[in-house]
Amino acid sequence: MLVAPSLQAAEIPDYIAKAVAAPERSAKDRERDARDKPAELLAFAGLKSGMTAADVFGGGGYWSEILSRAVGPTGSATLVNNEGYANFAKDDIKARFADGRLKEVKQLVGKTSDLGMGRDKYDFIMIFMSYHDIYWVDEKEGWPKIDADNFIKQLHAALKTGGKLLVVDHAAKADTGSSAAQDLHRIDEEFAKNDFTRHGFTLEKSWDGLRNPSDDHTKQVFDPAIRGKTDRFTQLFVKH
């Protein structure tokens, strides 16, 4: 497996750099940039102008806004949430899209069993820090058990042949499979790789730009000691 080196500013395409630097972006989003490195991440993923992109389980649309600005008027960006994510992020969604702001970003809210993403529609799909949630269950919070196979099959069907799937998530201890998703909101990166490859994706490369070796993978991601500083794996898959 190829592990991509850290990116220098000169290696970040201009259209991505401009999307991140757009003065219309909020102070809250700019603060988040320091943690999530959007320019470096999207350059690693090979996002290009004109692409059709989807931000799956994108919550309040932080990534959707950047994607839309980066792909430009010849491309498109869609914020895809299920009912649970849309409800959880409703205040952020309202603020981001208030008064017709970002009307070029499409919004799609569907049932997890049928997100409505269609077939062979997207050049690029990303699922950032929310893949583990397909293995999390909380009936009281309105998050029932998800059919993970069906969910991943929907992503595969929605992606065009040759399209890319970017997965970033909180790393769990090795050999724990999906078990840490329930209590720690983490997932084993080897499990993730196997989960997507067995559904027809090929792992193209990974990136260490969001890693934190001081995270011992035992703390819940919302623990103040590690929140915002978890060890995160980054995997880029392709659909052949």
Residue frames relative to the residue before (quaternion, step in Angstrom):
aa qw qx qy qz dx dy dz
M 1.0000 0.0000 0.0000 0.0000 0.00 0.00 0.00
L 0.3807 -0.7292 0.5282 0.2105 3.54 -0.89 0.96
V 0.1405 -0.7522 0.6385 0.0826 3.56 -0.94 0.96
A 0.3461 -0.7721 0.5012 0.1813 3.54 -0.50 1.23
P 0.4713 -0.6749 0.4841 0.2968 3.60 -1.01 0.75
S 0.6531 -0.4835 0.3910 0.4321 3.55 -1.29 0.21
L 0.3908 -0.7330 0.5149 0.2117 3.54 -1.05 0.79
Q 0.3188 -0.7147 0.5905 0.1972 3.52 -1.10 0.75
A 0.6772 -0.5063 0.3382 0.4132 3.57 -1.18 0.49
A 0.6517 0.5402 -0.3147 0.4294 3.58 1.01 -0.81
E 0.6672 0.5065 -0.2944 0.4600 3.59 1.22 -0.45
I 0.5757 0.5782 -0.3799 0.4359 3.58 1.26 -0.12
P 0.4524 -0.7060 0.4656 0.2831 3.62 -0.61 1.07
D 0.6218 -0.5915 0.3770 0.3483 3.53 -1.09 0.78
Y 0.6668 0.5134 -0.3210 0.4344 3.60 0.92 -0.84
I 0.6388 0.4878 -0.3311 0.4944 3.61 1.14 -0.52
A 0.6430 0.5241 -0.3231 0.4554 3.57 0.92 -0.88
K 0.6731 0.4920 -0.2954 0.4665 3.59 0.95 -0.85
A 0.6203 0.5465 -0.3435 0.4456 3.58 1.04 -0.73
V 0.6848 0.4694 -0.2778 0.4833 3.57 0.95 -0.87
A 0.7203 0.4487 -0.2424 0.4702 3.58 1.03 -0.79
A 0.3633 0.7647 -0.4777 0.2344 3.63 1.24 -0.08
P 0.4475 -0.7288 0.4479 0.2607 3.61 -0.65 1.05
E 0.5993 0.5859 -0.3567 0.4128 3.60 1.21 -0.39
R 0.5423 0.6236 -0.4069 0.3891 3.59 1.21 -0.27
S 0.5419 -0.6673 0.4191 0.2923 3.57 -1.08 0.77
A 0.6230 -0.5292 0.4277 0.3858 3.53 -1.31 0.41
K 0.6124 0.5568 -0.3397 0.4467 3.58 1.07 -0.74
D 0.6714 0.4816 -0.2967 0.4787 3.58 0.95 -0.85
R 0.6396 0.5297 -0.3281 0.4503 3.59 0.98 -0.78
E 0.6189 0.5277 -0.3365 0.4746 3.55 1.08 -0.69
R 0.6563 0.5094 -0.3040 0.4663 3.57 1.01 -0.79
D 0.5529 0.6436 -0.3872 0.3609 3.60 1.08 -0.66
A 0.6301 0.5602 -0.3418 0.4150 3.58 0.98 -0.83
R 0.6966 0.4643 -0.2587 0.4818 3.56 1.11 -0.70
D 0.8043 0.3531 -0.1485 0.4542 3.57 0.86 -0.99
K 0.2771 -0.8211 0.4732 0.1584 3.60 1.32 -0.05
P 0.0065 0.8682 -0.4961 -0.0044 3.61 0.77 0.97
A 0.6498 0.5187 -0.3414 0.4383 3.61 0.92 -0.79
E 0.6822 0.4853 -0.2860 0.4662 3.56 0.89 -0.94
L 0.6646 0.5218 -0.3094 0.4362 3.56 0.94 -0.90
L 0.7149 0.4436 -0.2708 0.4678 3.59 0.83 -0.92
A 0.5918 0.5330 -0.3666 0.4809 3.58 1.17 -0.48
F 0.6192 0.5340 -0.3288 0.4725 3.59 1.02 -0.81
A 0.7113 0.4752 -0.2543 0.4512 3.56 0.94 -0.95
G 0.4472 -0.7231 0.4346 0.2971 3.59 1.22 -0.24
L 0.2288 0.7784 -0.5488 0.2016 3.58 1.09 0.63
K 0.0865 -0.8150 0.5729 0.0104 3.57 -0.91 0.95
S 0.6173 -0.5197 0.4383 0.3958 3.54 -1.26 0.47
G 0.7862 0.3375 -0.2455 0.4558 3.55 -1.08 0.73
M 0.5187 0.6509 -0.4176 0.3646 3.59 1.22 -0.14
T 0.3398 -0.6471 0.6262 0.2716 3.52 -1.34 0.37
A 0.0404 -0.8368 0.5429 -0.0578 3.56 -0.54 1.23
A 0.1289 -0.7792 0.6095 0.0690 3.56 -1.16 0.66
D 0.2207 -0.7413 0.6275 0.0892 3.52 -1.05 0.98
V 0.1176 -0.8553 0.5040 0.0232 3.56 0.07 1.35
F 0.8002 0.0234 -0.1182 0.5875 3.55 -0.82 1.12
G 0.2357 0.8346 -0.4590 0.1930 3.52 1.07 0.88
G 0.4077 -0.7534 0.4552 0.2427 3.58 1.24 0.15
G 0.8623 -0.1061 0.1083 0.4832 3.53 -0.74 -1.13
G 0.5851 -0.6618 0.3349 0.3279 3.59 1.26 0.10
Y 0.2295 0.7852 -0.5382 0.2028 3.60 1.16 0.47
W 0.7330 0.4077 -0.2401 0.4888 3.58 0.77 -1.01
S 0.5978 0.5838 -0.3677 0.4081 3.59 1.02 -0.70
E 0.6445 0.5209 -0.3205 0.4589 3.57 0.99 -0.83
I 0.6722 0.4849 -0.3007 0.4718 3.58 0.88 -0.91
L 0.6356 0.5323 -0.3276 0.4530 3.58 0.94 -0.87
S 0.6625 0.5187 -0.3102 0.4425 3.56 0.88 -0.94
R 0.6726 0.4867 -0.2954 0.4726 3.57 0.91 -0.88
A 0.6886 0.4972 -0.2878 0.4425 3.60 0.99 -0.80
V 0.7107 0.4421 -0.2835 0.4681 3.62 0.88 -0.81
G 0.3667 -0.7898 0.4364 0.2266 3.56 1.27 -0.32
P 0.7597 -0.4237 0.2631 0.4172 3.56 -1.32 0.01
T 0.6630 0.4870 -0.3239 0.4672 3.60 1.16 -0.36
G 0.6819 0.4116 -0.2791 0.5364 3.57 1.31 -0.08
S 0.2471 -0.7548 0.5753 0.1958 3.54 -1.25 -0.35
A 0.1614 -0.7623 0.6183 0.1027 3.55 -1.25 0.51
T 0.1034 -0.7938 0.5988 0.0234 3.55 -0.98 0.91
L 0.2680 -0.7283 0.6131 0.1482 3.54 -0.92 0.99
V 0.0791 -0.8176 0.5702 -0.0112 3.56 -0.53 1.22
N 0.0726 0.7828 -0.6125 0.0823 3.56 -0.67 1.13
N 0.3532 -0.6381 0.6082 0.3133 3.51 -1.30 0.25
E 0.7350 -0.4240 0.2702 0.4549 3.58 -1.23 0.08
G 0.6384 0.5468 -0.3232 0.4347 3.57 1.04 -0.80
Y 0.6850 0.4688 -0.2802 0.4821 3.58 0.89 -0.93
A 0.6453 0.5273 -0.3274 0.4453 3.57 0.96 -0.83
N 0.6702 0.4868 -0.2987 0.4739 3.56 1.01 -0.77
F 0.6428 0.5334 -0.3169 0.4493 3.57 0.97 -0.87
A 0.7825 0.3325 -0.1495 0.5048 3.58 0.94 -0.92
K 0.2892 0.8197 -0.4721 0.1466 3.60 1.23 0.19
D 0.6565 0.5064 -0.3257 0.4543 3.62 0.97 -0.74
D 0.6594 0.4951 -0.3025 0.4780 3.58 1.00 -0.83
I 0.6333 0.5238 -0.3271 0.4665 3.58 1.01 -0.77
K 0.6472 0.5234 -0.3163 0.4552 3.55 0.93 -0.90
A 0.6786 0.4912 -0.2918 0.4615 3.58 0.90 -0.91
R 0.6836 0.5052 -0.2988 0.4339 3.59 0.89 -0.88
F 0.7940 0.3155 -0.1443 0.4993 3.56 0.96 -0.87
A 0.3315 0.7753 -0.4822 0.2377 3.59 1.27 0.25
D 0.8639 0.1285 -0.1007 0.4765 3.54 -1.23 0.68
G 0.7073 -0.4922 0.2640 0.4333 3.56 0.98 0.83
R 0.3697 0.7307 -0.4942 0.2920 3.57 1.25 0.23
L 0.8535 0.0850 -0.0957 0.5051 3.56 -1.05 0.85
K 0.1589 0.8203 -0.5321 0.1367 3.56 0.97 0.82
E 0.5927 0.5745 -0.3704 0.4259 3.58 1.22 -0.31
V 0.5982 0.5320 -0.3690 0.4722 3.61 1.24 -0.25
K 0.3130 -0.7456 0.5595 0.1821 3.55 -0.71 1.05
Q 0.1741 -0.7715 0.6028 0.1052 3.55 -1.13 0.67
L 0.0426 -0.7973 0.6008 -0.0385 3.51 -0.85 1.06
V 0.0043 0.7771 -0.6286 0.0328 3.56 -0.74 1.08
G 0.1003 0.8066 -0.5716 0.1125 3.55 -0.58 1.17
K 0.6086 -0.4984 0.4383 0.4350 3.53 -1.27 0.00
T 0.5944 -0.5917 0.3950 0.3749 3.58 -1.02 0.72
S 0.6465 0.5300 -0.3165 0.4482 3.57 1.09 -0.66
D 0.7859 0.0448 -0.0207 0.6164 3.58 1.25 -0.40
L 0.1521 -0.8413 0.5162 0.0513 3.57 0.15 1.33
G 0.4186 -0.7367 0.4481 0.2852 3.58 1.22 -0.32
M 0.3712 0.7634 -0.4607 0.2593 3.59 1.16 0.53
G 0.4568 -0.7142 0.4348 0.3038 3.57 1.23 -0.20
R 0.4909 -0.6428 0.5064 0.2990 3.55 -1.32 -0.33
D 0.8647 0.0511 -0.0493 0.4972 3.54 -1.13 0.80
K 0.3964 0.7666 -0.4152 0.2877 3.55 1.06 0.78
Y 0.7972 0.3289 -0.1350 0.4878 3.58 0.99 -0.83
D 0.3886 -0.6882 0.5661 0.2341 3.52 -1.21 0.68
F 0.8040 0.1075 0.0119 0.5848 3.55 1.12 -0.73
I 0.0007 0.7686 -0.6394 0.0220 3.56 -0.92 0.98
M 0.0444 -0.7891 0.6112 0.0411 3.55 -0.99 0.78
I 0.0633 -0.7516 0.6552 0.0433 3.52 -1.20 0.67
F 0.0740 -0.8558 0.5093 -0.0525 3.49 -0.09 1.42
M 0.8643 -0.0871 0.0021 0.4954 3.57 -0.61 1.24
S 0.6781 0.4794 -0.3051 0.4661 3.57 1.14 0.48
Y 0.4044 0.7040 -0.4806 0.3314 3.60 1.25 0.06
H 0.6343 0.5519 -0.3433 0.4185 3.60 0.94 -0.83
D 0.6018 0.6059 -0.3576 0.3780 3.60 1.13 -0.57
I 0.5754 0.5636 -0.4082 0.4297 3.60 1.15 -0.23
Y 0.6994 0.3985 -0.2608 0.5329 3.57 1.32 -0.16
W 0.5712 0.5609 -0.3773 0.4657 3.59 1.29 0.24
V 0.0884 -0.7946 0.6000 0.0276 3.56 -1.02 0.80
D 0.1820 0.7473 -0.6278 0.1197 3.58 -0.95 0.92
E 0.2509 -0.8136 0.5098 0.1232 3.54 0.06 1.31
K 0.6385 0.5478 -0.3276 0.4300 3.60 1.02 -0.81
E 0.7109 0.4180 -0.2394 0.5125 3.57 1.14 -0.68
G 0.5533 -0.6373 0.3859 0.3724 3.56 1.24 0.21
W 0.5787 0.5579 -0.3844 0.4540 3.56 1.12 0.66
P 0.0932 -0.8308 0.5476 0.0335 3.60 0.17 1.24
K 0.6978 -0.4480 0.3510 0.4350 3.54 -1.32 0.19
I 0.2597 -0.7761 0.5640 0.1103 3.55 -0.92 1.01
D 0.4101 -0.6537 0.5743 0.2733 3.54 -1.15 0.67
A 0.2831 -0.8128 0.4868 0.1492 3.56 -0.04 1.34
D 0.6198 0.5459 -0.3491 0.4426 3.59 0.98 -0.77
N 0.6721 0.4942 -0.2956 0.4655 3.56 0.89 -0.92
F 0.6296 0.5457 -0.3326 0.4418 3.58 0.99 -0.83
I 0.7084 0.4477 -0.2697 0.4744 3.59 0.78 -0.99
K 0.6025 0.5500 -0.3545 0.4570 3.58 1.08 -0.65
Q 0.6261 0.5328 -0.3386 0.4577 3.59 1.06 -0.71
L 0.6411 0.5105 -0.3265 0.4709 3.59 0.99 -0.78
H 0.6510 0.5176 -0.3127 0.4588 3.56 0.95 -0.89
A 0.6718 0.4970 -0.2998 0.4602 3.59 0.92 -0.89
A 0.6877 0.5075 -0.2859 0.4334 3.58 0.97 -0.84
L 0.6556 0.5184 -0.3088 0.4540 3.57 1.16 -0.56
K 0.4644 -0.6584 0.5159 0.2910 3.56 -1.04 0.78
T 0.5926 -0.5219 0.4563 0.4103 3.56 -1.23 0.36
G 0.7725 0.2656 -0.2361 0.5263 3.56 -0.76 1.06
G 0.5199 0.6508 -0.4023 0.3799 3.57 1.31 -0.15
K 0.3924 -0.7330 0.5207 0.1939 3.53 -1.26 0.51
L 0.1644 -0.7490 0.6361 0.0855 3.53 -1.19 0.76
L 0.1378 -0.7950 0.5892 0.0418 3.57 -0.69 1.13
V 0.0420 -0.7963 0.6030 -0.0238 3.57 -0.78 1.10
V 0.0254 0.7629 -0.6444 0.0466 3.55 -0.86 1.06
D 0.1705 0.7969 -0.5674 0.1182 3.58 -0.86 0.89
H 0.6277 -0.5216 0.4344 0.3811 3.51 -1.41 0.29
A 0.3663 -0.7539 0.5046 0.2071 3.59 -0.70 1.06
A 0.2386 -0.7348 0.6209 0.1327 3.52 -1.12 0.85
K 0.6779 -0.4409 0.3677 0.4592 3.56 -1.29 0.04
A 0.5927 -0.5844 0.4209 0.3607 3.55 -1.12 0.69
D 0.8417 0.2157 -0.1823 0.4602 3.53 -1.24 0.67
T 0.5219 0.6263 -0.4315 0.3863 3.59 1.14 0.52
G 0.3906 -0.7487 0.4670 0.2622 3.59 1.25 0.03
S 0.7476 -0.3429 0.2789 0.4957 3.54 -0.83 -1.01
S 0.4054 0.7731 -0.4338 0.2231 3.59 1.29 -0.08
A 0.6632 0.5240 -0.3140 0.4324 3.62 1.02 -0.72
A 0.4898 0.6742 -0.4327 0.3441 3.59 1.22 -0.25
Q 0.6606 0.5562 -0.3199 0.3897 3.56 0.96 -0.81
D 0.8165 0.2563 -0.1193 0.5034 3.59 0.73 -1.03
L 0.7770 0.3499 -0.1736 0.4937 3.59 1.04 -0.72
H 0.3143 -0.7539 0.5025 0.2835 3.62 1.25 -0.38
R 0.5165 0.5814 -0.4293 0.4593 3.54 1.04 0.93
I 0.1015 -0.7823 0.6087 0.0843 3.56 -1.30 0.21
D 0.5392 -0.6360 0.4602 0.3051 3.54 -1.08 0.82
E 0.4399 -0.7366 0.4446 0.2573 3.60 -0.65 1.08
E 0.6177 0.5212 -0.3593 0.4666 3.62 1.07 -0.57
F 0.6053 0.5340 -0.3416 0.4814 3.57 1.08 -0.71
A 0.6434 0.5294 -0.3203 0.4507 3.58 0.94 -0.90
K 0.6467 0.5206 -0.3216 0.4553 3.56 0.88 -0.93
N 0.6971 0.4678 -0.2744 0.4690 3.57 0.85 -0.96
D 0.6060 0.5771 -0.3469 0.4235 3.56 1.07 -0.74
F 0.7309 0.4139 -0.2413 0.4860 3.57 0.88 -0.90
T 0.6549 0.5119 -0.3371 0.4421 3.60 0.95 -0.75
R 0.6660 0.4940 -0.3284 0.4523 3.60 1.00 -0.63
H 0.6728 0.4440 -0.2988 0.5109 3.56 1.30 -0.11
G 0.7281 -0.4933 0.2301 0.4166 3.55 1.17 0.56
F 0.5631 0.5682 -0.4021 0.4455 3.59 1.26 0.14
T 0.2467 -0.7338 0.6096 0.1703 3.56 -1.25 0.48
L 0.3914 -0.7079 0.5328 0.2487 3.57 -0.83 0.96
E 0.2513 -0.7974 0.5368 0.1135 3.56 -0.57 1.18
K 0.7602 -0.2364 0.1868 0.5756 3.57 0.89 -0.95
S 0.2621 -0.7330 0.5998 0.1853 3.53 -1.33 0.23
W 0.2490 -0.7593 0.5886 0.1222 3.54 -1.32 0.31
D 0.3021 -0.7792 0.5295 0.1458 3.57 -0.98 0.89
G 0.3800 0.7859 -0.4359 0.2189 3.58 1.26 0.17
L 0.7382 0.3536 -0.2185 0.5313 3.60 1.24 -0.32
R 0.4064 0.7243 -0.4622 0.3107 3.58 1.23 0.41
N 0.0631 -0.7599 0.6448 0.0535 3.53 -1.29 0.50
P 0.2533 -0.8206 0.4925 0.1410 3.61 -0.08 1.24
S 0.6170 0.5566 -0.3574 0.4264 3.61 1.19 -0.29
D 0.5457 0.5759 -0.4010 0.4580 3.60 1.30 -0.12
D 0.2534 -0.8060 0.5174 0.1363 3.60 -0.60 1.11
H 0.4951 -0.7178 0.3818 0.3064 3.60 1.33 0.23
T 0.5842 0.5999 -0.3742 0.3986 3.61 1.20 0.22
K 0.6543 0.5255 -0.3113 0.4458 3.60 1.19 -0.38
Q 0.5265 -0.5905 0.5084 0.3399 3.52 -1.21 0.60
V 0.5644 -0.6699 0.3589 0.3224 3.58 -0.84 0.96
F 0.6694 0.4775 -0.3028 0.4818 3.60 1.22 -0.33
D 0.3938 0.7002 -0.4857 0.3446 3.58 1.30 0.10
P 0.5101 -0.6786 0.4263 0.3125 3.63 -0.72 1.00
A 0.6097 0.5821 -0.3527 0.4062 3.59 1.12 -0.56
I 0.8093 0.2339 -0.1017 0.5292 3.58 1.14 -0.58
R 0.4500 0.7171 -0.4514 0.2820 3.59 1.21 -0.29
G 0.8094 0.2014 -0.1844 0.5200 3.56 -0.81 1.03
K 0.7427 0.3505 -0.2001 0.5343 3.57 1.31 -0.07
T 0.3244 0.7698 -0.4999 0.2287 3.59 1.16 0.41
D 0.5250 -0.5758 0.5205 0.3491 3.51 -1.36 0.35
R 0.0357 -0.8298 0.5563 -0.0260 3.58 -0.55 1.16
F 0.2674 -0.7506 0.5822 0.1619 3.55 -0.90 0.93
T 0.1756 -0.7713 0.6078 0.0694 3.54 -1.21 0.67
Q 0.0154 0.8084 -0.5846 0.0673 3.56 -0.64 1.15
L 0.1449 -0.7805 0.6043 0.0683 3.56 -0.94 0.93
F 0.1143 -0.8031 0.5847 0.0111 3.54 -0.67 1.19
V 0.2029 -0.7497 0.6138 0.1412 3.55 -1.29 0.39
K 0.3094 -0.7157 0.5912 0.2061 3.56 -1.17 0.62
H 0.1918 -0.7956 0.5684 0.0850 3.58 -0.64 1.13
